C-alpha cells in the first residue's frame, strides 16, 4: 500500500521536480525514505525543483571550461548545499533523524 501511495505522489511531480528528488536521493542516500515520504509536501517539491535547476546550471558552468565561470560555480555549489540543508530540515521536522 505504501508503495502505491508514493507512486501516486511521485507521478504528480513534474519531470524537473522528479529529477531534483532523484538527485537529492543520490546525493544523500541515507535520507531516501524521508525524501520519498515528503514528496507530497509542496515546499519540499519546490526545493527539489530548485535543486535540479541549480545543478543544471552547475553542469553547464563546469563543462563550459570558462575561467570566468569559477566564481559562479562556487556560488551555485553554495546554493545547492543550502537546498540540501533545507531538504534535510524538512525531513527532520517530519521525525526522521
Secondary structure, DSSP 8 states (H G I E B T S, - for coil): -HHHHHHHHHHHS-HHHHHHHHHHHHHTGGGHHHHHHTTT-HHHHHHHHHHHHHHHHHHHHHHH--TTHHHHHHHHHHHHHHHHHHHHHHHHHTT--
